[in-house]
Amino acid sequence: MKARILYILIIFFLFTIPVEAQCAMCRAVLESEEGQETAKGVNNGIVYLMVIPYILIGIVGYFIYRNFKKK
């Protein structure tokens, strides 16, 4: 069971696709820049802020699952 979960996590991290998480207004302002470095930084920040709640909910869900599994 643990090996199966490990394989799923490895596949998940190996086959991720690039995500663009900018709103239309942010994209319009940032596309006018030449180097696009600021746009990449803003996009990475948005994705980072979006992922944190999912990780926290996953951790809480794991502990709830583990407590029910013990009983």
C-alpha positions as a Markdown table, in Angstrom:
| # | Residue | x | y | z |
|---|---|---|---|---|
| 1 | Met | 0.0 | 0.0 | 0.0 |
| 2 | Lys | 2.8 | 2.4 | 0.9 |
| 3 | Ala | 4.7 | 1.6 | -2.3 |
| 4 | Arg | 1.5 | 2.2 | -4.3 |
| 5 | Ile | 1.1 | 5.7 | -2.8 |
| 6 | Leu | 4.8 | 6.4 | -3.4 |
| 7 | Tyr | 4.5 | 5.5 | -7.1 |
| 8 | Ile | 1.4 | 7.7 | -7.5 |
| 9 | Leu | 3.2 | 10.6 | -5.9 |
| 10 | Ile | 6.3 | 10.1 | -8.1 |
| 11 | Ile | 4.1 | 10.0 | -11.2 |
| 12 | Phe | 2.2 | 13.0 | -10.1 |
| 13 | Phe | 5.4 | 15.1 | -9.7 |
| 14 | Leu | 7.0 | 13.8 | -12.9 |
| 15 | Phe | 4.1 | 14.5 | -15.2 |
| 16 | Thr | 3.0 | 17.9 | -14.0 |
| 17 | Ile | 2.1 | 20.5 | -16.7 |
| 18 | Pro | 2.9 | 24.2 | -16.5 |
| 19 | Val | 0.1 | 26.2 | -15.1 |
| 20 | Glu | -0.7 | 29.8 | -15.8 |
| 21 | Ala | -2.6 | 31.3 | -12.9 |
| 22 | Gln | -2.8 | 35.0 | -13.8 |
| 23 | Cys | -6.0 | 36.9 | -14.0 |
| 24 | Ala | -6.8 | 38.8 | -17.2 |
| 25 | Met | -5.8 | 42.2 | -15.7 |
| 26 | Cys | -2.5 | 40.9 | -14.4 |
| 27 | Arg | -1.7 | 39.2 | -17.6 |
| 28 | Ala | -2.4 | 42.4 | -19.7 |
| 29 | Val | -0.1 | 44.5 | -17.5 |
| 30 | Leu | 2.7 | 42.0 | -17.3 |
| 31 | Glu | 2.7 | 41.0 | -21.0 |
| 32 | Ser | 3.8 | 44.5 | -21.9 |
| 33 | Glu | 7.2 | 43.9 | -20.2 |
| 34 | Glu | 10.0 | 42.8 | -22.4 |
| 35 | Gly | 11.9 | 40.3 | -20.3 |
| 36 | Gln | 8.8 | 38.5 | -18.9 |
| 37 | Glu | 10.7 | 37.8 | -15.6 |
| 38 | Thr | 8.2 | 39.8 | -13.5 |
| 39 | Ala | 5.3 | 37.9 | -15.1 |
| 40 | Lys | 7.0 | 34.5 | -14.3 |
| 41 | Gly | 7.5 | 35.6 | -10.7 |
| 42 | Val | 3.9 | 36.7 | -10.3 |
| 43 | Asn | 2.7 | 33.5 | -11.9 |
| 44 | Asn | 4.8 | 31.4 | -9.6 |
| 45 | Gly | 3.6 | 33.4 | -6.5 |
| 46 | Ile | 0.0 | 32.9 | -7.4 |
| 47 | Val | 0.5 | 29.1 | -7.9 |
| 48 | Tyr | 2.4 | 28.9 | -4.6 |
| 49 | Leu | -0.4 | 30.7 | -2.8 |
| 50 | Met | -3.0 | 28.4 | -4.4 |
| 51 | Val | -1.2 | 25.1 | -3.5 |
| 52 | Ile | -0.7 | 25.8 | 0.2 |
| 53 | Pro | -4.4 | 25.3 | 1.2 |
| 54 | Tyr | -4.6 | 22.1 | -0.7 |
| 55 | Ile | -1.5 | 20.7 | 1.1 |
| 56 | Leu | -2.9 | 21.7 | 4.5 |
| 57 | Ile | -6.3 | 20.1 | 3.7 |
| 58 | Gly | -4.5 | 17.0 | 2.6 |
| 59 | Ile | -2.5 | 16.8 | 5.8 |
| 60 | Val | -5.6 | 17.2 | 7.9 |
| 61 | Gly | -7.4 | 14.6 | 5.8 |
| 62 | Tyr | -4.5 | 12.2 | 6.3 |
| 63 | Phe | -4.6 | 12.5 | 10.1 |
| 64 | Ile | -8.4 | 12.0 | 10.1 |
| 65 | Tyr | -8.0 | 8.9 | 7.9 |
| 66 | Arg | -5.2 | 7.6 | 10.2 |
| 67 | Asn | -7.4 | 8.1 | 13.3 |
| 68 | Phe | -10.3 | 6.3 | 11.7 |
| 69 | Lys | -8.0 | 3.5 | 10.5 |
| 70 | Lys | -6.7 | 2.9 | 14.1 |
| 71 | Lys | -10.3 | 2.3 | 15.4 |
